[in-house]
Amino acid sequence: MNRIAKLTAALIVSAVATSAFAAPETYTIDATHTFPNFSYSHFGLTTQISKFDKTTGTVTLDKAAKAGAVDIVIDMTSVNTGYETFDGHIQGEDFLDTARYPTATFKSTKVTFDGDKPATIDGNLTIKGVTKPVTLKVSHFVTMPHPMLKKDTIGANASTVIKRSEFNAGMYAPHVGDEVTITVSLEAIKN
């Protein structure tokens, strides 16, 4: 083979290897280390913080293309306020109405990167059958091999603020704060 043919072949092999390396990778949410929480003002006295104990979904990441996708399903019946009686109360019709709407979902529409890391995630949040666009601001993001599982893992924290009244869950507003901060602490393991 002449020198130009060898160089051309090397470039083609390199391009194929690079595109294979840059392919999107899918990660499955680790339900034992992913806890969406929500906080709100309680009569102006305190900021109450509660969480959901059951979350599933996937994260897709293409580092080279600086692209990604997030698809999360939250089991609303797993709400954990720290007080069993209130867990039941908050699942009632005036708030989460889990009998009719047992899950909430977030499906991303766009991931914006700052350098090598996601900075914001735009998407659609559905609670009680109402879908609204939201933007999650990413405050922490890391990819690394999981020390115990020896698989590539994503760790991230992201948050957004919604008005619960826009999702038909505005009982007692404004005394109980209408603005709710949702924060997702997420770990996801590469498939």
C-alpha positions in Angstrom: 0.0 0.0 0.0 1.3 3.4 -0.8 1.7 6.0 1.9 -1.5 8.0 1.0 -3.6 4.8 1.0 -2.2 3.9 4.5 -2.9 7.4 5.8 -6.5 7.3 4.4 -7.1 3.8 6.0 -5.7 5.0 9.3 -8.0 8.1 9.3 -11.1 5.9 8.5 -10.2 3.5 11.3 -9.7 6.4 13.7 -13.0 8.0 12.7 -14.9 4.7 13.2 -13.2 4.2 16.6 -14.0 7.7 17.7 -17.6 7.5 16.6 -18.0 4.2 18.4 -16.4 5.7 21.5 -18.6 8.8 21.4 -21.9 6.8 21.2 -24.6 7.7 23.7 -24.4 5.6 26.9 -27.4 4.6 28.9 -27.5 4.5 32.7 -30.2 3.0 34.9 -31.2 4.9 38.0 -30.0 3.3 41.2 -33.3 3.3 43.2 -31.4 2.8 46.5 -29.4 6.0 46.0 -31.9 8.3 44.2 -34.2 10.4 46.3 -36.2 13.3 44.9 -37.1 15.7 47.7 -39.3 18.7 48.0 -39.3 21.6 50.4 -41.8 24.4 51.1 -42.6 27.0 53.7 -44.9 25.8 56.5 -46.8 28.9 57.7 -43.6 30.9 57.5 -42.4 29.0 60.5 -40.0 26.5 59.0 -39.0 25.0 55.7 -40.3 21.5 55.6 -38.4 18.8 53.6 -39.9 15.5 52.5 -38.8 12.9 50.0 -39.9 10.1 47.8 -38.4 6.6 48.5 -39.1 5.0 45.1 -37.7 6.3 41.8 -37.0 4.6 38.5 -35.7 5.7 35.1 -32.8 6.2 32.8 -30.1 8.8 31.9 -28.5 8.9 28.5 -25.2 10.7 28.1 -23.1 11.4 25.0 -20.0 13.2 26.4 -18.5 13.8 23.0 -21.6 15.3 21.5 -22.5 17.1 24.8 -25.9 15.7 24.7 -28.1 13.7 27.0 -31.6 12.7 28.1 -33.3 12.1 31.4 -36.4 10.0 32.0 -37.6 9.7 35.6 -40.7 8.1 37.2 -41.4 8.9 40.8 -43.7 6.6 42.8 -45.8 9.3 44.6 -47.2 6.7 47.1 -43.6 6.4 48.5 -43.8 10.0 49.9 -41.9 10.1 53.1 -42.5 13.2 55.3 -41.1 11.6 58.4 -44.6 11.2 59.9 -46.8 8.3 58.8 -50.1 10.1 59.4 -48.9 13.1 57.3 -47.7 10.7 54.6 -51.3 9.6 54.2 -52.7 13.1 54.4 -50.4 14.5 51.7 -51.5 11.6 49.4 -55.1 12.8 49.6 -57.0 14.6 46.8 -56.1 18.1 47.9 -52.4 17.4 47.5 -50.8 14.5 45.6 -54.1 12.5 45.0 -52.1 9.3 44.7 -55.2 7.1 44.3 -55.7 8.7 40.8 -52.2 9.7 40.0 -49.7 7.3 41.6 -46.7 8.5 39.6 -45.1 11.7 38.6 -42.7 11.9 35.6 -39.9 14.1 34.3 -38.9 13.7 30.6 -36.1 16.0 29.4 -36.4 17.9 26.1 -32.9 19.5 26.1 -29.7 19.2 28.1 -27.3 22.2 28.1 -23.7 21.7 28.9 -21.1 24.0 30.5 -17.8 22.6 29.3 -17.9 18.8 29.9 -20.8 18.8 32.4 -24.6 19.3 32.1 -25.6 22.7 33.5 -29.3 22.7 32.9 -31.9 20.2 31.9 -35.1 21.4 30.3 -38.1 19.0 30.3 -41.7 18.3 31.1 -42.8 17.6 34.6 -46.1 15.8 35.1 -47.8 15.8 38.5 -51.5 14.9 39.0 -52.0 14.6 35.2 -50.8 18.2 34.7 -47.7 18.7 32.5 -45.6 21.9 32.8 -42.1 22.8 31.4 -39.4 23.1 34.0 -35.7 23.7 34.0 -33.5 21.7 36.4 -30.3 23.5 37.4 -27.5 21.0 37.9 -25.4 21.9 41.0 -23.2 18.7 41.0 -22.3 16.2 38.3 -19.7 13.5 38.2 -19.0 10.3 36.2 -16.7 7.7 37.6 -16.3 4.0 38.2 -18.4 2.9 41.1 -16.0 1.8 43.8 -18.0 -1.3 44.7 -19.8 -2.2 41.5 -16.8 -1.5 39.2 -19.2 0.0 36.6 -19.3 3.5 35.2 -21.7 5.6 37.4 -23.3 9.1 37.2 -23.9 11.2 40.3 -25.9 14.4 40.1 -27.9 16.9 42.1 -30.3 19.2 40.3 -33.2 21.4 41.4 -36.1 23.5 40.2 -38.9 25.6 41.7 -42.6 25.0 40.9 -45.9 26.4 42.1 -47.9 23.5 43.5 -51.1 25.4 42.7 -50.3 25.0 39.0 -50.4 21.3 39.4 -53.8 21.3 41.2 -52.2 20.8 44.6 -52.6 24.3 46.1 -54.5 23.5 49.3 -53.8 26.0 52.1 -51.7 28.3 49.9 -50.4 30.9 50.6 -50.2 30.0 54.3 -48.5 26.7 53.3 -46.0 27.9 50.6 -47.1 27.7 47.0 -43.5 27.6 45.8 -42.0 24.2 46.2 -38.3 23.5 45.6 -37.8 20.0 44.0 -34.3 18.6 44.3 -33.2 15.3 42.8 -30.2 13.5 44.2 -29.5 10.9 41.6 -27.1 8.0 41.0 -27.3 6.0 37.8 -25.3 2.9 36.7 -24.2 2.2 33.2 -26.0 -0.6 31.5 
